[in-house]
Amino acid sequence: MNRSALISAAEDVLHQGCALLDNVDDDSYSRKEEGPWGSSIGAHYRHVLDHFLCLIEGLWDGEINYDHRSRNREIERCVEAARRATRDVIEGLTSIPAEVLKQECTVIYSVGYDDNEALPVGSVVARELMFCVGHTIHHYAIMKLLCSTRSVALPFEFGIAPSTLKYQEAQAAR
């Protein structure tokens, strides 16, 4: 995937987030569901932006640490704060030069429940941007379920992987 396609994919998924933000009020956005999971649309959205921010911040030293998320509660509670943060992320992503996407990086991410230390793993920036896009789509699927309980309108493709959309189109064409 070339730079423009990869950055465009990230922008597209973040613009889907803007569509969500345009159709939800602060109460619906920040309201936690009943039960043991207790998550909100805003908590998932903030989590998504945190991963993109970790990526952008890690470009400077070649270390992307997904465990050092900012967890900004204002972004979880306030649609306008989330909108501003989304614009900042889009601006940060679009300013990444093509050569930076090819750079090697070290990724730090806790994946084990028994391990006390996060695992450092080698990667490249483009791969991590792809991870952030896929991770976003996954959380959008969860947010879509939460939105359905609040009558929040979303674009059809919100929370659906591009590969799934292509598969569905191919099946419909048969």
N, CA and C atoms as a LAMMPS dump frame, in Angstrom:
ITEM: TIMESTEP
0
ITEM: NUMBER OF ATOMS
522
ITEM: BOX BOUNDS ff ff ff
-5.0000000000000000e+02 5.0000000000000000e+02
-5.0000000000000000e+02 5.0000000000000000e+02
-5.0000000000000000e+02 5.0000000000000000e+02
ITEM: ATOMS id mol type element x y z
1 1 1 N 0.86 -1.178 0
2 1 2 C 0 0 0
3 1 3 C 0.898 1.231 0
4 2 1 N 0.651 2.135 -0.911
5 2 2 C 1.482 3.338 -0.963
6 2 3 C 1.028 4.354 0.078
7 3 1 N 1.852 5.385 0.235
8 3 2 C 1.599 6.372 1.278
9 3 3 C 0.221 6.993 1.155
10 4 1 N -0.124 7.441 -0.05
11 4 2 C -1.393 8.145 -0.192
12 4 3 C -2.575 7.223 0.127
13 5 1 N -2.495 5.953 -0.267
14 5 2 C -3.587 5.018 0.031
15 5 3 C -3.68 4.739 1.529
16 6 1 N -2.542 4.601 2.178
17 6 2 C -2.529 4.307 3.609
18 6 3 C -3.019 5.495 4.431
19 7 1 N -2.523 6.677 4.106
20 7 2 C -2.981 7.875 4.817
21 7 3 C -4.458 8.118 4.527
22 8 1 N -4.866 7.893 3.303
23 8 2 C -6.262 8.062 2.922
24 8 3 C -7.164 7.102 3.706
25 9 1 N -6.727 5.859 3.888
26 9 2 C -7.504 4.89 4.667
27 9 3 C -7.664 5.366 6.109
28 10 1 N -6.585 5.888 6.674
29 10 2 C -6.654 6.408 8.047
30 10 3 C -7.585 7.617 8.114
31 11 1 N -7.469 8.509 7.152
32 11 2 C -8.358 9.676 7.115
33 11 3 C -9.817 9.239 6.979
34 12 1 N -10.068 8.279 6.092
35 12 2 C -11.443 7.81 5.871
36 12 3 C -12.059 7.29 7.166
37 13 1 N -11.307 6.477 7.896
38 13 2 C -11.859 5.899 9.119
39 13 3 C -12.063 6.989 10.184
40 14 1 N -11.182 7.973 10.218
41 14 2 C -11.355 9.072 11.173
42 14 3 C -12.509 9.99 10.77
43 15 1 N -12.738 10.154 9.468
44 15 2 C -13.903 10.935 9.021
45 15 3 C -15.207 10.203 9.346
46 16 1 N -15.175 8.873 9.351
47 16 2 C -16.342 8.133 9.829
48 16 3 C -16.606 8.473 11.293
49 17 1 N -15.522 8.616 12.062
50 17 2 C -15.661 9.027 13.455
51 17 3 C -16.287 10.401 13.568
52 18 1 N -15.907 11.304 12.667
53 18 2 C -16.511 12.647 12.664
54 18 3 C -18.013 12.562 12.38
55 19 1 N -18.407 11.639 11.49
56 19 2 C -19.837 11.449 11.211
57 19 3 C -20.568 11.002 12.478
58 20 1 N -19.944 10.129 13.242
59 20 2 C -20.521 9.734 14.529
60 20 3 C -20.662 10.962 15.425
61 21 1 N -19.591 11.722 15.547
62 21 2 C -19.601 12.888 16.441
63 21 3 C -20.642 13.919 16.016
64 22 1 N -20.911 14.008 14.72
65 22 2 C -21.916 14.95 14.218
66 22 3 C -23.342 14.512 14.564
67 23 1 N -23.52 13.238 14.919
68 23 2 C -24.862 12.703 15.139
69 23 3 C -25.149 12.286 16.573
70 24 1 N -24.283 12.674 17.494
71 24 2 C -24.468 12.266 18.88
72 24 3 C -24.303 13.479 19.792
73 25 1 N -25.069 13.513 20.879
74 25 2 C -24.907 14.582 21.859
75 25 3 C -24.019 14.091 23.003
76 26 1 N -23.599 15.018 23.841
77 26 2 C -22.685 14.67 24.934
78 26 3 C -23.247 13.586 25.853
79 27 1 N -24.553 13.628 26.121
80 27 2 C -25.136 12.642 27.025
81 27 3 C -25.063 11.234 26.43
82 28 1 N -25.512 11.077 25.2
83 28 2 C -25.466 9.761 24.55
84 28 3 C -24.031 9.285 24.371
85 29 1 N -23.147 10.204 24.074
86 29 2 C -21.735 9.896 23.833
87 29 3 C -21.042 9.396 25.103
88 30 1 N -21.357 9.99 26.23
89 30 2 C -20.633 9.683 27.472
90 30 3 C -21.354 8.697 28.389
91 31 1 N -22.609 8.385 28.096
92 31 2 C -23.392 7.49 28.954
93 31 3 C -22.83 6.073 28.914
94 32 1 N -22.577 5.522 30.104
95 32 2 C -22.064 4.158 30.215
96 32 3 C -23.222 3.179 30.237
97 33 1 N -23 2.064 29.594
98 33 2 C -23.997 0.996 29.59
99 33 3 C -24.058 0.347 30.961
100 34 1 N -25.194 -0.215 31.275
101 34 2 C -25.362 -0.986 32.506
102 34 3 C -24.603 -2.304 32.367
103 35 1 N -24.252 -2.884 33.464
104 35 2 C -23.625 -4.194 33.434
105 35 3 C -22.132 -4.137 33.68
106 36 1 N -21.502 -5.29 33.653
107 36 2 C -20.085 -5.37 34.02
108 36 3 C -19.144 -4.685 33.037
109 37 1 N -19.543 -4.535 31.782
110 37 2 C -18.658 -3.905 30.804
111 37 3 C -18.643 -2.407 30.978
112 38 1 N -19.756 -1.79 31.235
113 38 2 C -19.852 -0.383 31.587
114 38 3 C -19.134 0.6 30.685
115 39 1 N -19.069 0.327 29.403
116 39 2 C -18.353 1.242 28.527
117 39 3 C -19.308 2.233 27.88
118 40 1 N -18.746 3.286 27.347
119 40 2 C -19.512 4.307 26.643
120 40 3 C -18.967 4.442 25.229
121 41 1 N -19.741 5.082 24.383
122 41 2 C -19.268 5.4 23.031
123 41 3 C -17.999 6.224 23.148
124 42 1 N -18.022 7.22 24.02
125 42 2 C -16.88 8.111 24.2
126 42 3 C -15.624 7.391 24.669
127 43 1 N -15.779 6.397 25.545
128 43 2 C -14.616 5.652 26.029
129 43 3 C -13.957 4.884 24.875
130 44 1 N -14.781 4.276 24.03
131 44 2 C -14.226 3.563 22.872
132 44 3 C -13.58 4.542 21.894
133 45 1 N -14.228 5.664 21.682
134 45 2 C -13.681 6.637 20.729
135 45 3 C -12.353 7.211 21.227
136 46 1 N -12.301 7.534 22.495
137 46 2 C -11.047 8.036 23.084
138 46 3 C -9.949 6.995 22.95
139 47 1 N -10.276 5.743 23.197
140 47 2 C -9.316 4.645 23.093
141 47 3 C -8.737 4.563 21.676
142 48 1 N -9.587 4.708 20.684
143 48 2 C -9.149 4.7 19.285
144 48 3 C -8.175 5.844 19.016
145 49 1 N -8.55 7.038 19.427
146 49 2 C -7.675 8.195 19.199
147 49 3 C -6.353 8.041 19.941
148 50 1 N -6.399 7.46 21.141
149 50 2 C -5.167 7.237 21.909
150 50 3 C -4.15 6.424 21.115
151 51 1 N -4.602 5.413 20.407
152 51 2 C -3.668 4.584 19.638
153 51 3 C -3.032 5.372 18.504
154 52 1 N -3.836 6.165 17.81
155 52 2 C -3.276 7.012 16.757
156 52 3 C -2.277 8.011 17.346
157 53 1 N -2.6 8.578 18.506
158 53 2 C -1.699 9.543 19.143
159 53 3 C -0.391 8.882 19.568
160 54 1 N -0.462 7.655 20.075
161 54 2 C 0.769 6.919 20.422
162 54 3 C 1.636 6.726 19.191
163 55 1 N 1.014 6.405 18.084
164 55 2 C 1.755 6.237 16.834
165 55 3 C 2.435 7.542 16.434
166 56 1 N 1.684 8.623 16.412
167 56 2 C 2.235 9.914 15.999
168 56 3 C 3.367 10.341 16.93
169 57 1 N 3.167 10.2 18.233
170 57 2 C 4.2 10.583 19.202
171 57 3 C 5.446 9.717 19.06
172 58 1 N 5.268 8.449 18.734
173 58 2 C 6.389 7.533 18.616
174 58 3 C 7.248 7.743 17.381
175 59 1 N 6.751 8.513 16.432
176 59 2 C 7.524 8.76 15.213
177 59 3 C 8.833 9.474 15.51
178 60 1 N 8.858 10.266 16.562
179 60 2 C 10.036 11.088 16.86
180 60 3 C 11.223 10.267 17.319
181 61 1 N 10.967 9.231 18.112
182 61 2 C 12.101 8.451 18.626
183 61 3 C 12.119 7 18.141
184 62 1 N 11.189 6.655 17.251
185 62 2 C 11.174 5.306 16.699
186 62 3 C 10.616 4.253 17.643
187 63 1 N 9.966 4.701 18.721
188 63 2 C 9.361 3.765 19.674
189 63 3 C 7.896 4.125 19.868
190 64 1 N 7.032 3.213 19.467
191 64 2 C 5.59 3.419 19.589
192 64 3 C 5.12 2.591 20.784
193 65 1 N 4.713 3.274 21.831
194 65 2 C 4.325 2.599 23.067
195 65 3 C 2.82 2.744 23.259
196 66 1 N 2.094 1.681 22.887
197 66 2 C 0.64 1.713 23.003
198 66 3 C 0.167 1.627 24.45
199 67 1 N 1.049 1.299 25.376
200 67 2 C 0.672 1.263 26.792
201 67 3 C 0.67 2.658 27.425
202 68 1 N 1.323 3.604 26.787
203 68 2 C 1.39 4.966 27.331
204 68 3 C 0.348 5.863 26.674
205 69 1 N -0.897 5.45 26.79
206 69 2 C -1.993 6.234 26.222
207 69 3 C -2.346 7.364 27.179
208 70 1 N -2.812 8.476 26.619
209 70 2 C -3.107 9.647 27.452
210 70 3 C -4.384 9.471 28.273
211 71 1 N -5.328 8.715 27.761
212 71 2 C -6.605 8.465 28.446
213 71 3 C -7.28 9.765 28.899
214 72 1 N -7.346 10.713 28
215 72 2 C -7.927 12.023 28.264
216 72 3 C -9.436 11.891 28.454
217 73 1 N -9.887 12.055 29.671
218 73 2 C -11.306 11.869 30.008
219 73 3 C -12.199 12.91 29.334
220 74 1 N -11.668 14.077 29.015
221 74 2 C -12.477 15.085 28.329
222 74 3 C -12.912 14.566 26.956
223 75 1 N -12.029 13.834 26.284
224 75 2 C -12.364 13.275 24.969
225 75 3 C -13.443 12.207 25.112
226 76 1 N -13.5 11.53 26.239
227 76 2 C -14.54 10.527 26.505
228 76 3 C -15.896 11.149 26.772
229 77 1 N -15.914 12.357 27.288
230 77 2 C -17.157 12.959 27.772
231 77 3 C -17.728 14.04 26.874
232 78 1 N -16.881 14.668 26.085
233 78 2 C -17.289 15.862 25.344
234 78 3 C -17.085 15.661 23.839
235 79 1 N -18.184 15.724 23.104
236 79 2 C -18.139 15.527 21.66
237 79 3 C -17.218 16.56 21.001
238 80 1 N -17.287 17.797 21.433
239 80 2 C -16.445 18.836 20.814
240 80 3 C -14.968 18.588 21.077
241 81 1 N -14.616 18.127 22.258
242 81 2 C -13.214 17.788 22.549
243 81 3 C -12.768 16.628 21.66
244 82 1 N -13.639 15.656 21.455
245 82 2 C -13.322 14.521 20.577
246 82 3 C -13.154 14.993 19.142
247 83 1 N -13.99 15.914 18.717
248 83 2 C -13.896 16.461 17.356
249 83 3 C -12.557 17.183 17.16
250 84 1 N -12.171 17.995 18.137
251 84 2 C -10.874 18.704 18.052
252 84 3 C -9.716 17.71 18.01
253 85 1 N -9.78 16.701 18.868
254 85 2 C -8.708 15.701 18.912
255 85 3 C -8.635 14.931 17.593
256 86 1 N -9.777 14.638 17.004
257 86 2 C -9.808 13.933 15.72
258 86 3 C -9.15 14.78 14.641
259 87 1 N -9.482 16.06 14.607
260 87 2 C -8.842 16.96 13.625
261 87 3 C -7.335 16.994 13.829
262 88 1 N -6.898 17.016 15.089
263 88 2 C -5.457 17.016 15.377
264 88 3 C -4.79 15.739 14.887
265 89 1 N -5.455 14.609 15.082
266 89 2 C -4.9 13.334 14.629
267 89 3 C -4.813 13.318 13.102
268 90 1 N -5.869 13.743 12.432
269 90 2 C -5.851 13.787 10.966
270 90 3 C -4.715 14.678 10.483
271 91 1 N -4.562 15.838 11.102
272 91 2 C -3.475 16.751 10.731
273 91 3 C -2.11 16.101 10.96
274 92 1 N -1.962 15.417 12.077
275 92 2 C -0.698 14.744 12.37
276 92 3 C -0.386 13.642 11.371
277 93 1 N -1.405 12.89 10.985
278 93 2 C -1.197 11.794 10.033
279 93 3 C -0.874 12.3 8.635
280 94 1 N -1.566 13.349 8.213
281 94 2 C -1.343 13.85 6.853
282 94 3 C 0.006 14.534 6.704
283 95 1 N 0.642 14.854 7.814
284 95 2 C 1.963 15.488 7.736
285 95 3 C 3.106 14.473 7.762
286 96 1 N 2.789 13.189 7.828
287 96 2 C 3.834 12.16 7.858
288 96 3 C 4.412 11.988 6.447
289 97 1 N 5.696 12.228 6.284
290 97 2 C 6.31 12.034 4.965
291 97 3 C 6.365 10.556 4.581
292 98 1 N 6.392 10.295 3.283
293 98 2 C 6.389 8.918 2.772
294 98 3 C 7.542 8.105 3.334
295 99 1 N 8.723 8.699 3.448
296 99 2 C 9.888 7.944 3.92
297 99 3 C 9.744 7.51 5.379
298 100 1 N 8.969 8.251 6.159
299 100 2 C 8.766 7.89 7.56
300 100 3 C 7.938 6.61 7.673
301 101 1 N 6.986 6.42 6.761
302 101 2 C 6.166 5.206 6.798
303 101 3 C 7.012 3.955 6.621
304 102 1 N 8.143 4.068 5.952
305 102 2 C 9.018 2.921 5.712
306 102 3 C 9.983 2.663 6.871
307 103 1 N 10.056 3.591 7.81
308 103 2 C 11.015 3.47 8.911
309 103 3 C 10.679 2.306 9.835
310 104 1 N 11.739 1.658 10.293
311 104 2 C 11.572 0.639 11.324
312 104 3 C 11.288 1.33 12.65
313 105 1 N 10.579 0.63 13.504
314 105 2 C 10.259 1.16 14.829
315 105 3 C 10.157 -0.009 15.8
316 106 1 N 10.198 0.331 17.055
317 106 2 C 9.956 -0.651 18.106
318 106 3 C 8.579 -0.369 18.683
319 107 1 N 7.792 -1.407 18.795
320 107 2 C 6.444 -1.276 19.343
321 107 3 C 6.431 -1.907 20.732
322 108 1 N 5.892 -1.167 21.676
323 108 2 C 5.735 -1.644 23.052
324 108 3 C 4.237 -1.79 23.294
325 109 1 N 3.847 -3.004 23.742
326 109 2 C 2.42 -3.266 23.925
327 109 3 C 2.263 -4.443 24.878
328 110 1 N 1.515 -4.265 25.925
329 110 2 C 1.249 -5.369 26.849
330 110 3 C 0.203 -6.285 26.224
331 111 1 N 0.566 -7.549 26.061
332 111 2 C -0.378 -8.502 25.491
333 111 3 C -0.617 -9.698 26.409
334 112 1 N 0.26 -9.91 27.373
335 112 2 C 0.107 -11.044 28.285
336 112 3 C -0.486 -10.607 29.606
337 113 1 N -1.341 -11.452 30.167
338 113 2 C -1.959 -11.135 31.452
339 113 3 C -1.046 -11.445 32.628
340 114 1 N -0.116 -12.366 32.445
341 114 2 C 0.774 -12.741 33.535
342 114 3 C 2.088 -11.977 33.526
343 115 1 N 2.431 -11.4 32.396
344 115 2 C 3.711 -10.695 32.282
345 115 3 C 3.622 -9.314 32.914
346 116 1 N 4.65 -8.931 33.606
347 116 2 C 4.697 -7.602 34.202
348 116 3 C 5.206 -6.547 33.237
349 117 1 N 5.931 -6.976 32.222
350 117 2 C 6.522 -6.025 31.284
351 117 3 C 5.903 -6.155 29.91
352 118 1 N 5.764 -5.028 29.243
353 118 2 C 5.265 -5.035 27.873
354 118 3 C 6.341 -5.596 26.954
355 119 1 N 5.899 -6.194 25.876
356 119 2 C 6.826 -6.795 24.934
357 119 3 C 7.257 -5.796 23.867
358 120 1 N 8.579 -5.593 23.696
359 120 2 C 9.032 -4.774 22.573
360 120 3 C 9.168 -5.655 21.329
361 121 1 N 8.607 -5.191 20.213
362 121 2 C 8.628 -5.951 18.975
363 121 3 C 8.98 -5.002 17.838
364 122 1 N 9.784 -5.485 16.899
365 122 2 C 10.136 -4.689 15.735
366 122 3 C 8.982 -4.603 14.747
367 123 1 N 8.853 -3.461 14.107
368 123 2 C 7.802 -3.246 13.116
369 123 3 C 8.257 -2.124 12.187
370 124 1 N 7.354 -1.667 11.351
371 124 2 C 7.576 -0.465 10.548
372 124 3 C 6.372 0.442 10.745
373 125 1 N 6.563 1.716 10.545
374 125 2 C 5.514 2.695 10.811
375 125 3 C 4.263 2.41 9.981
376 126 1 N 4.423 2.041 8.705
377 126 2 C 3.255 1.759 7.863
378 126 3 C 2.418 0.632 8.451
379 127 1 N 3.058 -0.401 8.944
380 127 2 C 2.331 -1.522 9.553
381 127 3 C 1.561 -1.061 10.778
382 128 1 N 2.145 -0.186 11.553
383 128 2 C 1.466 0.306 12.756
384 128 3 C 0.289 1.206 12.409
385 129 1 N 0.409 1.939 11.315
386 129 2 C -0.727 2.749 10.871
387 129 3 C -1.865 1.826 10.416
388 130 1 N -1.514 0.748 9.731
389 130 2 C -2.524 -0.24 9.339
390 130 3 C -3.185 -0.842 10.586
391 131 1 N -2.388 -1.139 11.601
392 131 2 C -2.944 -1.665 12.858
393 131 3 C -3.947 -0.675 13.438
394 132 1 N -3.583 0.598 13.477
395 132 2 C -4.475 1.602 14.065
396 132 3 C -5.799 1.685 13.307
397 133 1 N -5.753 1.584 11.986
398 133 2 C -6.98 1.622 11.189
399 133 3 C -7.848 0.403 11.512
400 134 1 N -7.26 -0.79 11.507
401 134 2 C -8.019 -1.999 11.821
402 134 3 C -8.566 -2 13.241
403 135 1 N -7.766 -1.526 14.17
404 135 2 C -8.173 -1.418 15.571
405 135 3 C -9.367 -0.464 15.692
406 136 1 N -9.328 0.618 14.928
407 136 2 C -10.423 1.582 14.941
408 136 3 C -11.711 0.942 14.442
409 137 1 N -11.634 0.233 13.332
410 137 2 C -12.823 -0.412 12.769
411 137 3 C -13.424 -1.388 13.786
412 138 1 N -12.572 -2.133 14.461
413 138 2 C -13.035 -3.067 15.495
414 138 3 C -13.823 -2.328 16.586
415 139 1 N -13.286 -1.233 17.065
416 139 2 C -13.988 -0.475 18.109
417 139 3 C -15.232 0.22 17.566
418 140 1 N -15.186 0.62 16.3
419 140 2 C -16.383 1.205 15.689
420 140 3 C -17.525 0.193 15.682
421 141 1 N -17.217 -1.084 15.466
422 141 2 C -18.262 -2.108 15.482
423 141 3 C -18.94 -2.156 16.857
424 142 1 N -18.149 -2.032 17.9
425 142 2 C -18.708 -2.012 19.259
426 142 3 C -19.524 -0.735 19.458
427 143 1 N -18.982 0.391 18.997
428 143 2 C -19.709 1.658 19.129
429 143 3 C -21.019 1.626 18.354
430 144 1 N -21.014 0.933 17.221
431 144 2 C -22.238 0.828 16.411
432 144 3 C -23.34 0.147 17.223
433 145 1 N -22.986 -0.88 17.97
434 145 2 C -23.972 -1.544 18.834
435 145 3 C -24.485 -0.577 19.899
436 146 1 N -23.575 0.176 20.506
437 146 2 C -23.993 1.154 21.519
438 146 3 C -24.873 2.237 20.895
439 147 1 N -24.519 2.676 19.69
440 147 2 C -25.303 3.71 19.005
441 147 3 C -26.704 3.215 18.67
442 148 1 N -26.826 1.93 18.35
443 148 2 C -28.145 1.391 17.994
444 148 3 C -29.115 1.466 19.174
445 149 1 N -28.614 1.436 20.398
446 149 2 C -29.478 1.546 21.573
447 149 3 C -29.858 2.989 21.865
448 150 1 N -29.229 3.919 21.161
449 150 2 C -29.469 5.345 21.388
450 150 3 C -29.999 6.052 20.146
451 151 1 N -30.351 5.289 19.134
452 151 2 C -30.888 5.838 17.874
453 151 3 C -29.953 6.853 17.232
454 152 1 N -28.667 6.571 17.279
455 152 2 C -27.666 7.441 16.656
456 152 3 C -27.423 6.929 15.235
457 153 1 N -27.631 7.785 14.252
458 153 2 C -27.442 7.424 12.847
459 153 3 C -25.952 7.381 12.51
460 154 1 N -25.556 6.351 11.756
461 154 2 C -24.162 6.178 11.358
462 154 3 C -24.088 5.808 9.881
463 155 1 N -22.955 6.095 9.239
464 155 2 C -22.78 5.632 7.861
465 155 3 C -22.837 4.099 7.817
466 156 1 N -23.315 3.547 6.711
467 156 2 C -23.444 2.096 6.581
468 156 3 C -22.139 1.387 6.892
469 157 1 N -21.025 1.884 6.359
470 157 2 C -19.736 1.187 6.477
471 157 3 C -19.082 1.324 7.846
472 158 1 N -19.671 2.113 8.732
473 158 2 C -19.122 2.322 10.065
474 158 3 C -19.012 0.977 10.788
475 159 1 N -17.794 0.615 11.189
476 159 2 C -17.578 -0.615 11.934
477 159 3 C -17.504 -1.876 11.089
478 160 1 N -17.436 -1.711 9.781
479 160 2 C -17.329 -2.876 8.894
480 160 3 C -15.987 -2.804 8.179
481 161 1 N -15.232 -3.884 8.24
482 161 2 C -13.908 -3.927 7.614
483 161 3 C -14.033 -3.781 6.097
484 162 1 N -13.099 -3.071 5.466
485 162 2 C -13.125 -2.938 4.002
486 162 3 C -13.173 -4.297 3.296
487 163 1 N -12.459 -5.286 3.819
488 163 2 C -12.473 -6.613 3.195
489 163 3 C -13.87 -7.231 3.26
490 164 1 N -14.603 -6.982 4.325
491 164 2 C -15.972 -7.485 4.451
492 164 3 C -16.887 -6.788 3.455
493 165 1 N -16.732 -5.486 3.3
494 165 2 C -17.543 -4.749 2.328
495 165 3 C -17.282 -5.261 0.915
496 166 1 N -16.012 -5.512 0.588
497 166 2 C -15.672 -6.038 -0.743
498 166 3 C -16.263 -7.429 -0.941
499 167 1 N -16.2 -8.254 0.076
500 167 2 C -16.785 -9.592 0.005
501 167 3 C -18.295 -9.505 -0.222
502 168 1 N -18.959 -8.64 0.531
503 168 2 C -20.397 -8.484 0.39
504 168 3 C -20.778 -8 -1.008
505 169 1 N -19.987 -7.076 -1.542
506 169 2 C -20.242 -6.586 -2.91
507 169 3 C -20.063 -7.706 -3.928
508 170 1 N -19.031 -8.525 -3.754
509 170 2 C -18.796 -9.641 -4.686
510 170 3 C -19.934 -10.654 -4.598
511 171 1 N -20.422 -10.909 -3.397
512 171 2 C -21.519 -11.854 -3.233
513 171 3 C -22.809 -11.328 -3.856
514 172 1 N -23.038 -10.042 -3.705
515 172 2 C -24.234 -9.422 -4.268
516 172 3 C -24.196 -9.42 -5.791
517 173 1 N -22.993 -9.344 -6.367
518 173 2 C -22.832 -9.326 -7.818
519 173 3 C -23.07 -10.699 -8.444
520 174 1 N -23.028 -11.745 -7.659
521 174 2 C -23.216 -13.121 -8.195
522 174 3 C -24.636 -13.437 -8.521
